[in-house]
Amino acid sequence: MKTVLLGNSSLACSPLAYGCWRIAGTWNPAEVKPEAQASGRRAVLAAYEAGYTLFDHADIYCEGMAETIFGRVLKEEPAMRDRILIATKCGIRKLGEPKPDSPYRYDFSGEHIVSSCEQSLRRLGVERIDIYQLHRPDYLMNPEEIAAAFGRLKRSGKVREFGVSNFRPSQLAALQKACPMRLIVNQVEISLANLAAFEDPPGGRATGRRRKASAAFAARVSDHAIGGHAGPSGKSPRGEPHGAGAGLADETPQRNRADCRLDQSCENQGGVQGRGTRPVARRLVSPAGSSARGKIAVKANAALMD
């Protein structure tokens, strides 16, 4: 597989990324048995041997177990670390964390960003994350506080580059204005039927035109398609049969409302693995005026096409 640069950064990787949100086989860490861990290990190694060098994670994927499984692979195959890029995300907090009455929510406080990064580093067994991202936009975010947390992680050598995920143009622009470092990626979900990521919702500042965003970033290409499985139940994290919604559940209207409500899954990225389903593309907008070479990557979300 050829190598491309991520925008104006010095990071080079495969044009397609391998998404690790299913390598644990479940969203419940209590259900992760040795067989599931072995399956996840095989999937990661198969992707690596096939030429994937960009691996996408998030702290909420099986509550950190996906990162843990990946970290064990790196421990067994230490030479792999210098040949790949690791991206992971933070900002979604589950029910009952840290207090019993805490709701599902977004948390972009500086304290949580730094703490989440350090926990991901420990689970992955690495000293530095290559790309660290905010998982979903928080309408109550404080850009200056986020910028300060990013700066702290950068100065400590714990993160190489920063970015976001699922941000609309004006949200990214507001955060970039506060950040001294360039946000090199905005990981968004698109399809021919869903181009909402390129515009703000009605009433937003940038409605109707594209803002400068970031370089192309491969979002989860196969979501455990290589040697993978659809999970023990054969259903998505919400309990929907795989194939339902054809991967568009991530951009339902309630996801776009400012009330920031989260369902229990927090992350139904539409990774479908049933026969006859359609792949969902993910693309990041390149900086204005830059070459299109190496700027586009797509997510073929483990769909098995008839």
C-alpha positions in Angstrom: 0.0 0.0 0.0 1.4 3.4 -0.9 2.1 6.1 1.6 0.6 9.6 1.8 1.1 12.7 4.0 -1.6 13.9 6.3 -2.1 17.4 5.0 0.7 19.8 5.9 2.0 17.6 8.7 5.0 15.4 8.5 3.0 12.3 9.3 3.0 9.7 6.5 0.7 6.7 6.5 -1.3 4.4 4.3 -4.2 6.2 2.5 -6.7 3.9 4.3 -6.9 3.5 8.1 -7.9 0.5 10.1 -10.6 1.2 12.7 -10.2 -0.6 16.0 -13.6 -0.1 17.6 -14.6 -3.7 17.1 -11.4 -5.6 17.8 -12.8 -6.4 21.3 -15.9 -7.9 19.7 -18.2 -6.1 22.1 -18.9 -2.8 23.9 -18.9 -4.4 27.3 -15.4 -5.1 28.7 -16.8 -7.8 31.0 -17.7 -9.8 27.9 -14.2 -9.7 26.4 -13.0 -13.3 26.7 -9.6 -14.7 25.6 -11.1 -15.9 22.3 -12.2 -12.4 21.5 -8.8 -10.9 22.4 -7.2 -13.5 20.2 -9.5 -12.6 17.3 -8.7 -8.9 17.8 -5.0 -9.6 17.7 -5.4 -11.6 14.5 -7.4 -8.7 12.9 -4.8 -6.1 13.8 -1.9 -8.2 12.6 -3.8 -9.0 9.4 -4.4 -5.3 8.7 -0.8 -4.5 9.4 0.5 -7.3 7.1 -1.9 -6.0 4.4 -0.2 -2.6 4.5 -2.3 -0.5 6.9 -0.1 1.9 8.9 -2.8 4.2 10.4 -4.8 2.7 13.3 -7.8 4.6 14.6 -8.9 4.3 18.3 -11.0 6.1 20.9 -11.1 5.8 24.7 -14.7 4.7 24.7 -14.2 1.7 22.4 -15.2 -1.1 24.7 -14.3 1.3 27.5 -10.6 1.1 26.7 -10.3 -2.6 26.0 -9.7 -2.0 22.3 -6.7 0.1 23.1 -5.6 -2.6 25.6 -5.8 -5.3 23.0 -3.9 -3.2 20.5 -1.2 -2.4 23.2 -0.7 -6.1 23.8 -0.1 -6.6 20.1 2.5 -3.9 20.1 4.2 -5.5 23.1 4.4 -8.8 21.2 5.5 -7.1 18.0 7.6 -4.1 19.2 9.0 -3.4 15.7 5.5 -2.5 14.6 5.3 0.7 16.6 7.9 2.6 14.5 6.1 1.7 11.3 2.6 2.8 12.2 0.6 5.9 13.3 -1.8 5.6 16.3 -4.8 8.0 16.4 -7.2 8.0 19.4 -9.9 10.2 20.7 -11.4 11.5 23.9 -14.3 13.6 25.2 -17.3 11.2 25.6 -18.0 10.2 29.1 -20.2 7.3 30.0 -23.1 7.1 32.5 -21.9 7.0 36.1 -18.4 8.4 35.5 -16.9 9.6 37.7 -20.0 9.8 40.1 -22.9 7.4 40.2 -25.3 10.2 39.1 -23.1 11.5 36.3 -24.9 11.4 32.9 -23.7 10.5 29.5 -22.1 13.7 28.2 -19.2 15.4 26.5 -16.3 16.6 28.6 -13.7 18.8 27.0 -12.3 20.1 30.3 -8.6 20.5 30.2 -8.3 18.1 33.2 -10.3 15.4 31.4 -8.4 15.8 28.1 -5.0 15.3 29.7 -6.2 12.5 32.0 -7.8 10.6 29.1 -4.7 10.9 27.0 -2.5 9.6 29.8 -4.9 6.6 30.3 -4.8 5.9 26.6 -1.0 6.0 26.6 -1.0 3.4 29.4 -3.5 1.1 27.7 -1.6 1.3 24.4 1.7 0.9 26.1 3.3 3.7 24.1 5.0 6.9 25.1 3.4 9.1 22.5 0.1 9.3 20.5 0.6 10.4 17.0 -2.9 12.0 16.5 -5.1 13.0 19.4 -8.6 14.1 18.7 -11.8 15.4 20.3 -14.4 12.8 19.6 -17.5 14.9 19.0 -18.2 18.6 19.2 -19.3 20.0 22.6 -21.5 23.1 22.2 -20.3 24.2 25.6 -16.6 23.8 24.9 -14.1 26.4 26.0 -11.7 26.7 23.1 -9.0 28.4 25.2 -9.1 25.6 27.8 -8.8 22.9 25.1 -5.9 24.8 23.5 -4.2 24.9 26.9 -4.6 21.2 27.4 -3.3 20.5 23.9 -0.3 22.6 24.5 0.4 20.8 27.8 0.3 17.4 26.0 2.5 18.7 23.2 5.1 20.2 25.4 5.3 17.0 27.5 5.9 14.9 24.3 2.8 12.8 24.8 1.1 13.8 21.5 2.6 14.7 18.1 -0.5 16.2 16.3 -4.0 17.2 17.2 -7.4 17.1 15.5 -11.1 16.7 15.9 -13.9 14.3 14.8 -17.4 15.1 13.6 -17.0 18.8 13.9 -18.9 21.2 11.7 -16.9 24.0 9.9 -17.6 26.8 12.3 -16.9 24.6 15.3 -13.5 23.7 13.9 -12.8 27.3 13.0 -13.6 28.5 16.5 -11.3 25.9 18.1 -8.5 26.4 15.6 -8.5 30.2 16.3 -7.7 29.4 20.0 -5.1 26.7 19.2 -1.5 27.7 18.5 -0.9 24.4 16.8 -2.6 23.4 13.5 -5.4 20.9 13.9 -4.5 18.5 11.2 -7.6 16.3 10.9 -11.3 16.5 11.2 -12.7 13.0 11.0 -16.1 13.2 9.6 -18.7 10.8 8.2 -20.1 11.4 4.8 -21.9 9.5 2.0 -23.5 10.6 -1.2 -26.7 10.9 0.8 -25.2 12.8 3.6 -22.9 15.8 3.1 -23.9 17.6 6.3 -20.3 17.6 7.6 -19.3 20.3 5.1 -21.9 22.9 6.3 -23.2 24.2 9.6 -26.8 23.5 10.6 -29.3 26.2 9.6 -28.6 29.3 11.5 -24.9 28.5 11.9 -22.2 31.0 11.0 -20.9 29.1 7.9 -24.1 27.8 6.4 -23.8 27.2 2.7 -20.1 27.4 2.3 -17.1 25.2 3.2 -14.7 26.4 5.8 -11.0 25.5 5.9 -10.8 22.2 7.6 -8.0 19.7 7.7 -6.1 17.2 5.7 -7.6 13.9 4.7 -7.7 11.3 7.4 -8.6 7.8 6.8 -11.4 6.8 9.1 -12.1 3.3 10.0 -11.7 1.4 6.7 -12.6 -2.1 7.6 -13.8 -2.0 11.2 -12.6 -5.5 11.8 -13.4 -6.7 8.3 -10.0 -8.4 8.0 -10.3 -11.6 10.1 -13.1 -9.8 12.0 -16.6 -10.4 13.0 -19.8 -8.5 13.7 -19.8 -9.2 17.4 -21.3 -12.1 19.3 -24.8 -10.8 19.0 -24.6 -10.0 15.3 -26.0 -6.5 16.2 -24.7 -3.0 16.4 -23.9 -1.4 19.8 -27.5 0.0 19.8 -28.9 -3.5 19.3 -29.8 -2.9 15.7 -29.1 -5.7 13.3 -26.0 -5.0 11.2 -27.1 -3.4 8.0 -29.9 -1.3 9.6 -29.6 2.3 8.6 -26.7 1.5 6.2 -24.3 3.5 8.3 -26.2 6.8 8.4 -27.2 6.5 12.1 -24.2 8.7 13.0 -25.8 11.8 11.5 -29.4 11.5 12.6 -31.2 14.8 13.3 -31.0 14.3 17.1 -27.2 14.0 16.8 -27.1 17.5 15.2 -29.3 19.3 17.8 -27.6 21.6 20.3 -29.1 19.7 23.2 -26.1 17.3 23.0 -28.1 14.3 23.9 -26.3 11.0 23.8 -27.7 7.6 23.5 -26.2 4.8 25.5 -23.9 3.6 22.7 -22.4 7.1 22.3 -20.8 5.9 19.1 -22.8 4.1 16.5 -20.5 4.8 13.5 -22.6 2.8 11.2 -20.0 0.1 10.8 -22.1 -2.5 9.0 -21.1 -6.1 8.4 -24.1 -7.7 7.0 -24.4 -9.0 3.5 -25.9 -6.7 1.0 -25.1 -3.5 3.0 -23.5 -0.5 1.5 -20.2 1.1 2.6 -20.1 4.5 4.2 -17.4 7.0 3.1 -15.5 9.3 5.4 -13.6 12.2 4.0 -11.8 15.2 5.4 -11.7 18.5 3.7 -8.2 19.6 2.6 -6.9 23.1 3.3 -8.0 25.5 0.6 -5.6 25.6 -2.3 -3.7 22.5 -1.4 -3.1 19.6 -3.7 -5.7 16.9 -3.7 -2.9 14.3 -3.7 -3.0 12.3 -0.6 -5.9 14.3 0.8 -8.8 12.0 0.5 -9.4 8.7 2.3 -12.6 6.8 2.6 -14.2 4.5 5.1 -15.6 1.3 3.6 -17.1 0.3 6.9 -16.6 -3.4 6.8 -19.5 -3.8 4.4 -19.7 -7.0 2.5 -21.1 -6.3 -1.0 -23.1 -8.8 -2.8 
